[in-house]
Amino acid sequence: MKYFKYIFLPFLAVSFMACENETLEDLRNRNAQEEPEATEEFTQGSANFSTYVALGNSLTAGFMDGALYKIAQENSMPALLAERFSTLADGGTFTQPLMNDNIGGLLAGGNQLPGFNPRLVFGGSGPVPLSSVVGPIQPTTDILNNNPTGPFNNLGVPGAKSFHLLAPGYGNATGVFTNPPTANPYFVRMASSPQTSVIADAIAQQPTFISLWIGNNDVLGYALSGGDGSNPITPMDGPPGVGFQQTYGTIAALLTANIPNLQGIMANIPNVTAIPHFTTVPHNPLDPSNPEFAAQIPTLNAIFGAINQVFGALGETERIIEFTEEAPNPVVINDETLTDVSAQIAGALAPNPQFIALVQSFGLPAQAAPLVANLLGATYGQARQATDAELLVLPSSSIIGTVNTDRLAFLMSQGLSQELAGQFSVEGITLPLADKWVLLPEEQQDIATATAQFNQVISGVASSNGFALLDANALLDQLATSGVESNDLILTSNLVTGGAFSLDGVHPTSRGYALIANQMLKAIDVTYGSNFEASGNLIDLSNYNTNYSPTLIN
């Protein structure tokens, strides 16, 4: 059996297709038939936009394509709102902590900060690192050497969870290097002092109008990690700084208690599992039309046939793993909700004459059968093939079908040859995908439950304080189903082709941020009696990009 190579088709060919369903066609036809509406003179109603401050996370900062970079910030949702406020109403200046370049990524004392990489670009078939297109490149934004001067109206901090807005020292550079980190390098660039908090820097500016969009990361971090436990969902209850309900209420109470006559808009949390980061990679990406994969299917079925007999004997037929030459095949995953039957697999296989013959066909002696049986038991004790109920995270596209080097080294340490160890270390085929690559239905339900609870909190706080509310959850659902029509454009949640989401599959494009800003303006109209929409003063989405050239560096 050879190494599995190039068996995973470019996922663009599988999943990056323009959405041409009947609903989108209806939108197109309706748009063509509609007559231009008469507009009225603009009024800002009772809203006071003279000093606008935005609080939040990466969605407020203008994060895009897996990084924060200058042109994306210049087209962030708050920047677009501030432009409308300034042009049409009494809005003042709006200052952002702009990055030094359009590369993205962060340095600390000239060294690349791990995990803070340059932006992604479109490489012809999908997202690729900027360096793969333009060659070696280094960010120029250094959190220790060249931070801008505030105060900043945009206090969106990529990576921030709800409780981080209350945390003193969240912008202290020394905390970036502790384990675990107690500070955020993006807030280091904008904090007024090392010991300040995001909420304190907002209050210090005494804004007349705020936007608050926080809480996404309280569930998104769990989802991005495949629900593997490394980044848990924020608990609903607990003291401020721990529980979401009390934390969010405290944020609002501090703002309203310390800023007279404060107005604003809040946004709730979208269903993160509907974003392209979780909907692009199919559960069955293994294509038998690839000759190399097709040639291995008989051997794979022989290996799994012995294990499937154990599954059948245990009455666990849903675990049976089979590959076919007739249709795309699901990946093999590790499902931690299943009973671990490692011992049963090892015990049944070791003395089985057919299994011993299979072991010998690999060039191993018959005496190696117990060792191989134990290895297979440990590997497949909680394994099964994925179904369409699972969601695979976008980065899994780059590892499915590749050899896991750590697994390779382990199997070689157990006495297997490099070739044989490699054959049993292929991600998603002979090595089940780990939890971090897959969201199981149970994990998706945990996310849905928390999102619903958190959104109820946000809605209640917005209502009790007289703030406008953007239903971002409903907006994302519309993008994921029928699409959203605006300015002769139809935006969907498809990666690359949909126009709303950038190449990381999580954050909007500039056009997507313009769409969100428009929805906020509509919500402001409802609450404060302004008429951005009726006066024809919404943002023209066609003026904003869905991607930026790799050559855009400075």
C-alpha positions as CSV (number, residue, x, y, z in Angstrom):
1,M,0.0,0.0,0.0
2,K,1.4,3.4,-1.0
3,Y,1.3,6.6,0.8
4,F,-1.9,8.5,0.1
5,K,-1.1,11.6,-1.8
6,Y,-3.2,14.1,-3.7
7,I,-6.4,12.2,-2.8
8,F,-8.2,15.2,-1.5
9,L,-9.5,17.2,-4.4
10,P,-9.2,20.9,-4.2
11,F,-12.1,21.8,-2.1
12,L,-12.9,24.7,-4.4
13,A,-14.0,22.2,-7.0
14,V,-16.3,20.5,-4.5
15,S,-17.7,23.4,-2.6
16,F,-16.8,26.8,-4.0
17,M,-19.7,27.0,-6.4
18,A,-21.9,30.1,-7.0
19,C,-25.3,29.7,-5.5
20,E,-27.7,29.7,-8.3
21,N,-30.8,28.3,-6.6
22,E,-34.4,29.3,-7.2
23,T,-34.4,31.7,-4.2
24,L,-31.5,33.7,-5.5
25,E,-33.0,33.8,-9.0
26,D,-36.2,35.2,-7.4
27,L,-34.1,37.9,-5.8
28,R,-32.6,38.8,-9.1
29,N,-35.9,38.9,-10.9
30,R,-37.5,41.0,-8.2
31,N,-34.6,43.4,-8.2
32,A,-34.9,43.9,-12.0
33,Q,-38.6,44.6,-11.7
34,E,-38.5,47.1,-8.8
35,E,-38.9,50.8,-9.5
36,P,-36.6,53.3,-7.8
37,E,-38.2,54.6,-4.6
38,A,-38.6,58.3,-3.9
39,T,-36.4,59.4,-1.1
40,E,-37.0,61.9,1.6
41,E,-34.7,64.5,3.3
42,F,-32.3,63.0,5.8
43,T,-32.9,63.4,9.5
44,Q,-30.8,61.9,12.3
45,G,-33.9,61.9,14.6
46,S,-32.9,61.9,18.3
47,A,-29.6,60.3,17.8
48,N,-26.4,62.1,18.8
49,F,-23.4,60.9,16.8
50,S,-21.0,63.7,17.8
51,T,-18.6,61.2,19.5
52,Y,-18.8,57.6,18.4
53,V,-16.9,54.8,20.0
54,A,-17.0,51.2,18.9
55,L,-16.4,48.3,21.3
56,G,-16.0,44.7,20.3
57,N,-13.7,42.1,18.9
58,S,-12.3,41.3,15.4
59,L,-15.6,41.9,13.8
60,T,-15.4,45.5,15.0
61,A,-11.7,45.9,14.3
62,G,-12.1,45.0,10.6
63,F,-10.2,41.7,10.7
64,M,-10.2,40.0,7.3
65,D,-8.5,37.1,5.5
66,G,-7.1,35.8,8.7
67,A,-5.3,39.0,9.7
68,L,-5.7,42.6,10.7
69,Y,-4.3,44.9,8.0
70,K,-4.7,48.6,7.1
71,I,-7.1,48.7,4.2
72,A,-9.4,46.2,5.9
73,Q,-9.4,48.5,9.0
74,E,-10.2,51.5,6.8
75,N,-13.3,49.6,5.6
76,S,-14.3,48.2,9.0
77,M,-17.9,48.3,10.0
78,P,-17.4,51.2,12.5
79,A,-15.4,53.2,10.1
80,L,-18.2,52.9,7.5
81,L,-20.8,53.9,10.2
82,A,-18.6,56.9,11.2
83,E,-18.4,58.1,7.7
84,R,-22.2,58.1,7.4
85,F,-22.4,59.9,10.8
86,S,-19.9,62.5,9.8
87,T,-21.2,63.2,6.3
88,L,-24.9,63.3,7.1
89,A,-25.2,64.1,10.8
90,D,-23.1,65.6,13.6
91,G,-20.5,62.9,13.7
92,G,-17.0,63.9,14.7
93,T,-13.6,62.4,13.8
94,F,-13.1,58.6,14.1
95,T,-9.6,57.4,14.9
96,Q,-8.5,53.8,14.5
97,P,-5.3,52.1,15.6
98,L,-4.2,51.4,12.0
99,M,-1.6,48.7,11.2
100,N,1.5,49.8,9.5
101,D,0.9,47.8,6.3
102,N,-1.4,45.7,4.3
103,I,0.6,42.6,5.1
104,G,-1.0,41.8,8.4
105,G,0.7,39.9,11.2
106,L,2.5,41.3,14.3
107,L,6.1,41.5,15.5
108,A,7.4,42.0,19.0
109,G,10.9,43.5,19.1
110,G,11.4,42.5,15.5
111,N,10.4,38.9,16.0
112,Q,7.2,37.4,14.5
113,L,4.6,36.7,17.2
114,P,3.5,33.1,16.9
115,G,-0.1,32.8,15.7
116,F,-0.2,36.4,14.3
117,N,0.5,35.8,10.7
118,P,0.2,37.8,7.5
119,R,-3.1,37.7,5.6
120,L,-4.4,35.1,3.3
121,V,-4.8,35.7,-0.4
122,F,-6.6,33.9,-3.2
123,G,-4.1,31.5,-4.8
124,G,-6.1,30.4,-7.9
125,S,-7.9,27.5,-6.2
126,G,-8.4,28.7,-2.7
127,P,-6.9,30.6,0.3
128,V,-3.1,30.5,0.6
129,P,-0.6,32.5,2.7
130,L,0.5,35.8,1.2
131,S,4.1,34.6,1.2
132,S,3.2,31.7,-1.1
133,V,2.3,34.2,-3.8
134,V,4.7,37.1,-3.3
135,G,7.6,35.3,-1.6
136,P,9.2,35.8,1.8
137,I,7.7,38.8,3.6
138,Q,7.7,40.2,7.1
139,P,5.1,42.4,8.9
140,T,6.2,45.9,9.9
141,T,3.8,46.4,12.8
142,D,5.7,45.9,16.0
143,I,3.8,46.0,19.4
144,L,7.0,47.0,21.2
145,N,8.4,49.6,18.8
146,N,5.9,51.5,16.8
147,N,2.5,51.7,18.4
148,P,0.1,54.6,17.3
149,T,-1.1,57.3,19.6
150,G,-4.7,57.4,20.8
151,P,-7.3,57.8,22.1
152,F,-9.0,55.5,19.6
153,N,-12.6,55.5,18.6
154,N,-12.4,51.9,17.3
155,L,-11.8,49.7,20.4
156,G,-12.4,46.5,18.5
157,V,-9.8,44.0,19.8
158,P,-9.4,40.8,17.8
159,G,-9.6,37.7,20.0
160,A,-11.4,39.5,22.8
161,K,-14.2,37.6,24.7
162,S,-16.8,39.4,26.7
163,F,-14.9,39.4,30.0
164,H,-11.8,40.8,28.3
165,L,-13.4,44.2,28.0
166,L,-13.4,44.4,31.8
167,A,-9.9,43.1,32.4
168,P,-7.3,45.6,33.6
169,G,-3.9,45.0,32.1
170,Y,-5.3,43.5,29.0
171,G,-3.0,45.9,27.1
172,N,0.1,45.3,29.2
173,A,2.9,44.1,26.8
174,T,4.5,41.9,29.5
175,G,1.3,39.9,29.7
176,V,1.6,38.9,26.1
177,F,4.5,36.6,26.9
178,T,3.2,34.9,30.1
179,N,1.8,31.4,30.0
180,P,-1.1,31.6,29.7
181,P,-1.1,35.2,28.2
182,T,-2.9,37.8,30.2
183,A,-2.8,40.5,27.6
184,N,-3.7,40.9,23.9
185,P,-1.1,42.3,21.5
186,Y,-3.7,44.2,19.6
187,F,-4.9,46.0,22.7
188,V,-1.2,46.7,23.6
189,R,-1.2,48.9,20.5
190,M,-4.2,50.9,21.6
191,A,-4.3,50.9,25.4
192,S,-4.0,54.3,27.0
193,S,-1.8,52.8,29.8
194,P,-0.5,49.3,30.6
195,Q,-3.1,48.8,33.4
196,T,-6.2,50.2,31.7
197,S,-9.1,48.1,30.4
198,V,-11.1,48.4,27.2
199,I,-14.1,49.6,29.0
200,A,-12.1,52.2,30.9
201,D,-10.7,53.6,27.6
202,A,-14.1,53.8,26.1
203,I,-15.6,55.6,29.1
204,A,-12.7,58.1,29.2
205,Q,-13.8,59.4,25.8
206,Q,-17.3,60.1,27.0
207,P,-19.0,59.0,23.8
208,T,-22.5,60.1,22.9
209,F,-23.0,57.0,20.8
210,I,-21.5,53.5,21.0
211,S,-21.7,50.2,19.1
212,L,-21.1,47.1,21.2
213,W,-20.6,43.8,19.4
214,I,-19.1,41.3,21.8
215,G,-19.7,37.7,22.7
216,N,-18.9,36.0,19.4
217,N,-15.6,34.6,20.6
218,D,-17.3,33.3,23.7
219,V,-18.7,30.5,21.5
220,L,-16.5,30.9,18.4
221,G,-13.3,29.9,20.2
222,Y,-14.9,26.6,21.1
223,A,-16.1,26.0,17.6
224,L,-12.8,26.8,15.9
225,S,-11.1,24.3,18.1
226,G,-13.5,21.6,17.1
227,G,-15.0,21.5,20.6
228,D,-11.9,19.7,21.8
229,G,-11.9,21.4,25.2
230,S,-8.9,23.7,24.7
231,N,-11.1,26.8,24.3
232,P,-14.4,26.2,26.3
233,I,-17.6,28.2,25.9
234,T,-18.0,31.0,28.4
235,P,-20.4,29.8,31.1
236,M,-23.7,31.5,31.2
237,D,-23.6,32.3,34.9
238,G,-20.9,33.5,37.3
239,P,-19.6,36.7,38.7
240,P,-18.6,39.6,36.3
241,G,-15.5,38.4,34.4
242,V,-16.6,34.8,34.5
243,G,-20.3,34.3,33.5
244,F,-21.6,35.8,30.3
245,Q,-24.8,37.2,31.7
246,Q,-23.2,39.1,34.6
247,T,-20.3,40.2,32.5
248,Y,-22.4,41.6,29.7
249,G,-24.7,43.3,32.2
250,T,-21.7,44.9,34.0
251,I,-20.3,46.2,30.7
252,A,-23.6,47.9,29.9
253,A,-24.0,49.2,33.5
254,L,-20.5,50.7,33.6
255,L,-21.1,52.5,30.3
256,T,-24.5,53.9,31.1
257,A,-23.5,54.8,34.7
258,N,-20.4,56.7,33.7
259,I,-21.6,58.3,30.4
260,P,-24.6,60.6,30.7
261,N,-27.4,60.2,28.0
262,L,-25.5,57.5,26.3
263,Q,-27.0,56.1,23.1
264,G,-26.0,53.2,21.0
265,I,-26.5,49.9,19.2
266,M,-25.7,46.4,20.3
267,A,-25.4,43.3,18.1
268,N,-26.1,39.7,19.0
269,I,-24.1,36.6,18.2
270,P,-24.6,34.8,14.8
271,N,-24.9,31.1,14.5
272,V,-21.2,30.5,14.0
273,T,-21.6,27.0,12.6
274,A,-23.3,28.5,9.6
275,I,-20.2,30.5,8.5
276,P,-18.0,29.1,5.6
277,H,-15.3,28.0,8.0
278,F,-17.6,25.1,9.0
279,T,-19.6,24.6,5.8
280,T,-16.9,24.6,3.0
281,V,-15.1,21.2,3.5
282,P,-17.6,18.4,2.8
283,H,-17.8,15.3,5.0
284,N,-17.0,13.1,2.0
285,P,-14.0,14.7,0.2
286,L,-12.2,11.4,-0.7
287,D,-12.8,11.0,-4.5
288,P,-12.4,7.6,-6.1
289,S,-11.9,9.2,-9.5
290,N,-8.4,9.9,-8.2
291,P,-6.5,6.9,-9.4
292,E,-4.1,6.7,-6.5
293,F,-6.9,6.7,-4.0
294,A,-9.0,4.2,-6.0
295,A,-6.1,1.8,-6.2
296,Q,-5.9,1.6,-2.4
297,I,-9.6,1.0,-1.8
298,P,-9.4,-2.8,-1.8
299,T,-6.5,-2.8,0.7
300,L,-8.4,-0.3,2.9
301,N,-11.5,-2.4,2.9
302,A,-9.4,-5.5,3.8
303,I,-7.9,-3.7,6.8
304,F,-11.2,-2.3,8.0
305,G,-13.1,-5.5,7.1
306,A,-11.5,-7.2,10.1
307,I,-12.3,-4.3,12.4
308,N,-15.8,-4.1,11.0
309,Q,-16.4,-7.7,12.0
310,V,-15.8,-6.6,15.6
311,F,-18.1,-3.7,15.3
312,G,-20.8,-6.0,13.9
313,A,-20.3,-8.5,16.7
314,L,-20.7,-5.7,19.2
315,G,-23.9,-4.5,17.5
316,E,-22.1,-1.2,16.6
317,T,-22.9,-1.3,12.9
318,E,-23.0,2.5,12.6
319,R,-19.2,2.4,13.1
320,I,-18.5,0.2,10.1
321,I,-15.9,1.8,7.8
322,E,-16.1,1.0,4.1
323,F,-14.8,2.8,1.0
324,T,-16.4,2.6,-2.4
325,E,-15.3,3.3,-5.9
326,E,-18.8,4.5,-6.9
327,A,-19.1,7.8,-5.0
328,P,-17.2,10.3,-2.8
329,N,-16.1,8.7,0.4
330,P,-16.5,10.2,3.9
331,V,-13.4,10.7,6.1
332,V,-12.8,8.6,9.1
333,I,-13.1,10.6,12.4
334,N,-12.6,10.0,16.1
335,D,-15.9,10.3,17.9
336,E,-15.3,10.8,21.6
337,T,-19.0,10.3,22.4
338,L,-18.7,6.6,21.4
339,T,-17.9,3.8,23.8
340,D,-14.2,3.0,23.6
341,V,-13.9,-0.6,22.2
342,S,-10.1,-0.6,21.8
343,A,-9.7,-3.7,24.0
344,Q,-12.4,-5.6,22.1
345,I,-10.8,-4.9,18.8
346,A,-7.3,-5.9,19.9
347,G,-8.6,-9.0,21.6
348,A,-10.6,-10.2,18.6
349,L,-8.0,-9.5,16.0
350,A,-4.8,-10.8,17.5
351,P,-5.7,-14.6,17.3
352,N,-7.7,-14.3,14.1
353,P,-5.9,-16.4,11.3
354,Q,-7.2,-14.0,8.6
355,F,-5.8,-11.0,10.5
356,I,-2.5,-12.8,11.0
357,A,-2.3,-13.4,7.2
358,L,-3.0,-9.7,6.6
359,V,-0.2,-8.7,9.0
360,Q,2.1,-11.1,7.1
361,S,1.1,-9.4,3.8
362,F,2.6,-6.2,5.1
363,G,5.9,-8.0,5.4
364,L,5.7,-8.5,9.2
365,P,6.1,-11.8,11.0
366,A,3.1,-13.6,12.4
367,Q,4.4,-12.8,15.9
368,A,3.7,-9.1,15.2
369,A,-0.1,-9.7,15.0
370,P,-0.7,-8.9,18.7
371,L,1.3,-5.6,18.4
372,V,-0.6,-4.6,15.3
373,A,-3.9,-5.6,16.8
374,N,-3.2,-3.4,19.9
375,L,-2.3,-0.5,17.7
376,L,-5.4,-0.8,15.6
377,G,-7.5,-1.2,18.7
378,A,-6.1,2.0,20.2
379,T,-6.6,3.8,16.8
380,Y,-10.1,2.8,16.0
381,G,-11.7,2.2,19.4
382,Q,-13.8,5.3,18.9
383,A,-13.7,5.6,15.1
384,R,-16.3,5.8,12.5
385,Q,-16.9,7.5,9.1
386,A,-18.3,11.1,9.1
387,T,-21.9,11.8,8.1
388,D,-23.4,14.9,6.8
389,A,-24.3,15.8,10.4
390,E,-20.6,16.6,11.1
391,L,-19.0,19.9,10.3
392,L,-15.3,19.9,9.3
393,V,-13.3,23.0,10.0
394,L,-11.8,24.8,7.1
395,P,-8.1,24.1,8.0
396,S,-8.9,20.3,7.8
397,S,-8.7,20.7,4.0
398,S,-5.0,21.1,4.2
399,I,-4.4,17.9,6.3
400,I,-6.9,15.4,5.0
401,G,-4.9,12.8,3.0
402,T,-1.5,13.8,4.4
403,V,0.8,11.8,6.6
404,N,0.7,12.8,10.3
405,T,4.4,13.0,11.1
406,D,3.9,12.6,14.9
407,R,1.9,9.5,14.3
408,L,4.5,8.3,11.8
409,A,7.3,8.7,14.4
410,F,5.2,6.9,17.1
411,L,4.5,3.9,14.9
412,M,8.1,3.6,13.9
413,S,9.1,3.6,17.6
414,Q,6.8,0.6,17.9
415,G,8.8,-1.3,15.3
416,L,6.9,-0.6,12.1
417,S,8.9,0.3,9.0
418,Q,8.7,3.9,7.8
419,E,6.7,2.8,4.8
420,L,4.2,0.8,6.8
421,A,4.0,3.5,9.5
422,G,3.2,6.1,6.9
423,Q,0.4,3.9,5.5
424,F,-1.3,3.9,8.9
425,S,-0.8,7.6,9.5
426,V,-2.9,9.2,6.8
427,E,-5.2,11.8,8.2
428,G,-8.9,11.1,7.7
429,I,-8.3,7.7,6.2
430,T,-6.1,5.3,8.2
431,L,-5.7,7.8,11.0
432,P,-9.1,9.1,12.3
433,L,-9.4,12.9,12.3
434,A,-8.9,14.3,15.8
435,D,-11.6,16.2,17.6
436,K,-10.1,19.6,16.7
437,W,-10.9,19.0,13.1
438,V,-14.6,18.1,13.5
439,L,-17.7,19.5,15.1
440,L,-19.9,16.6,16.2
441,P,-23.7,17.2,16.4
442,E,-23.5,17.2,20.2
443,E,-20.9,20.0,20.0
444,Q,-23.0,21.9,17.5
445,Q,-25.9,21.7,20.0
446,D,-23.7,23.1,22.8
447,I,-22.9,26.0,20.5
448,A,-26.5,26.6,19.6
449,T,-27.7,26.5,23.2
450,A,-25.1,29.0,24.4
451,T,-25.7,31.3,21.4
452,A,-29.5,31.3,22.1
453,Q,-28.9,32.0,25.9
454,F,-26.3,34.8,25.2
455,N,-28.5,36.4,22.6
456,Q,-31.4,36.5,25.1
457,V,-29.1,38.4,27.5
458,I,-28.0,40.8,24.7
459,S,-31.5,41.5,23.7
460,G,-32.6,42.1,27.2
461,V,-29.8,44.5,28.0
462,A,-30.3,46.5,24.7
463,S,-34.1,46.8,25.4
464,S,-33.7,47.8,29.1
465,N,-31.2,50.6,28.1
466,G,-33.1,51.8,25.0
467,F,-30.3,50.8,22.6
468,A,-30.9,49.7,19.1
469,L,-30.2,46.0,18.3
470,L,-28.8,44.4,15.2
471,D,-30.0,40.8,14.8
472,A,-26.7,39.5,13.4
473,N,-27.9,35.9,14.0
474,A,-30.9,36.4,11.5
475,L,-28.6,38.2,9.0
476,L,-26.2,35.3,8.9
477,D,-29.1,32.8,8.6
478,Q,-30.3,34.8,5.6
479,L,-26.8,34.8,4.0
480,A,-26.6,31.1,4.5
481,T,-30.0,30.3,3.0
482,S,-31.5,32.7,0.5
483,G,-28.7,35.3,0.3
484,V,-29.0,39.0,0.8
485,E,-29.7,41.4,-2.1
486,S,-28.3,45.0,-2.1
487,N,-27.2,47.4,-4.8
488,D,-27.8,44.9,-7.6
489,L,-25.6,42.4,-5.7
490,I,-26.5,39.1,-4.0
491,L,-24.3,38.2,-1.1
492,T,-24.2,34.6,0.3
493,S,-22.1,32.8,2.8
494,N,-20.2,30.7,0.2
495,L,-16.5,31.0,0.6
496,V,-14.8,33.1,-2.1
497,T,-17.9,33.2,-4.4
498,G,-20.4,34.5,-2.0
499,G,-18.9,37.9,-1.5
500,A,-19.8,38.3,2.2
501,F,-17.0,36.3,3.8
502,S,-13.2,36.7,3.5
503,L,-10.7,34.0,2.9
504,D,-10.6,32.8,6.5
505,G,-14.2,31.7,6.4
506,V,-15.0,33.6,9.6
507,H,-14.7,37.3,9.0
508,P,-16.5,39.4,6.5
509,T,-15.0,41.0,3.4
510,S,-15.1,44.8,3.1
511,R,-18.4,44.3,1.2
512,G,-19.6,42.1,4.0
513,Y,-18.7,44.8,6.6
514,A,-20.6,47.3,4.5
515,L,-23.7,45.1,4.5
516,I,-23.5,44.8,8.3
517,A,-23.1,48.6,8.6
518,N,-26.2,49.0,6.6
519,Q,-28.2,46.7,8.8
520,M,-27.0,48.7,11.8
521,L,-28.1,51.9,10.2
522,K,-31.6,50.4,9.6
523,A,-31.7,49.3,13.3
524,I,-30.7,52.8,14.3
525,D,-33.5,54.2,12.2
526,V,-36.0,52.1,14.1
527,T,-34.8,53.1,17.5
528,Y,-33.8,56.7,17.1
529,G,-36.1,58.0,14.4
530,S,-33.3,58.6,11.8
531,N,-33.9,57.8,8.2
532,F,-30.7,56.5,6.7
533,E,-32.6,54.0,4.7
534,A,-35.7,56.0,3.6
535,S,-33.5,59.0,2.6
536,G,-31.4,56.8,0.3
537,N,-28.3,57.2,2.5
538,L,-27.3,53.6,3.1
539,I,-23.9,52.4,1.9
540,D,-23.5,51.3,-1.7
541,L,-22.1,47.8,-1.4
542,S,-20.8,47.8,-4.9
543,N,-18.1,50.4,-3.9
544,Y,-16.4,47.8,-1.6
545,N,-14.1,44.9,-2.4
546,T,-14.4,41.3,-1.7
547,N,-10.7,40.7,-1.8
548,Y,-7.4,42.6,-2.2
549,S,-4.4,41.9,-4.5
550,P,-1.4,40.1,-3.1
551,T,0.7,43.0,-4.4
552,L,-1.1,45.4,-2.0
553,I,1.6,45.6,0.7
554,N,2.0,49.2,2.0
